[in-house]
């Protein structure tokens, strides 16, 4: 699937028997933390939730660290976040 294109996910059938369809969109976000990868993920989702509603899930596509003087100083993640379009 191409980047930033909606993905269709069938949901359960309605009471009338016809299938309803929801459409989800996937966006990429980068987040960082001085504490951990987990904290970077949590802060990224928290920040995305301020402008994107109905987030359903996310997965970490990449992880990287910033190193200064032989010590890890920052944890960074690239996430793909899925939310349902209204």
N, C-alpha and C positions, 0 to 999 in steps of 0.2 A: 504494500500500500504506500502511496506517495505521502510525503510529509505534509501534515496539516490538512489532510482531506478527511471528511467525515467517514466513519465506519458504521455500517448498519448492523445492528444486533437484534435479532427477533426476540420478542418477549412472549409471555404466555398468551393464549387465546382469550378473547373477551367473552363475556356471557353470551353474546349473540353467535359465537362460534367462529367469527372472523379473527384472523391473527392481527394483533397490533404490532407495529414496528417502532422502535425507538432508534434515534440516530445519535451516535456519539462522535465526539471530536477529540483528537489527540494533539496536544501541544507539547513543545519542549521547553523546559525551564532549567536554568542553572542556579544552584544555591551553594552557599559556603558556610563553614563554621570553623571556629578555632578549637572546638572541643572534639568533634567526631563526625564520621560519615552519617551516623544515625541522626545527630543533631542537625546536620545540613539538610537531610531529607525532611525532617519535621519542620524546620524553619521555611523551607521552600514551599511545602504544602500549605502551611499557615499563611504565608504571604500570597500565594496564588488564590487561596480561598477568599481573599478580600475583594478580588475583582472577577473571579470565575465561580459560578454557582454550580451546584450539583456534581461536584467531583466524585467519581466512582472508584478511582484507583490510580496507581502510578507504578512505574518500574524504573529502576536505575539503569540507564544505558551505559554510563561511564562514571568512573571514579578517578580522581587525581588528587595529589597533595602538592602543596607548596613547601619547599624546603629552604631554610636559611641556616647557614653555619652548621649543617649536619643535623638539624632538628626540624621535624614537621611543624609548620606554623599555621597551616590552614588545610582543611579538608573540603574538597569540592565534588559536587555531583551534577551530572546531567540527567534529568529525569524526563520521561514521557508521561504526561498526565492525561487521563481520560475523563471527560465529563459529557453529560447528556445534553443535547441541544433541546431547547424548548420549542 
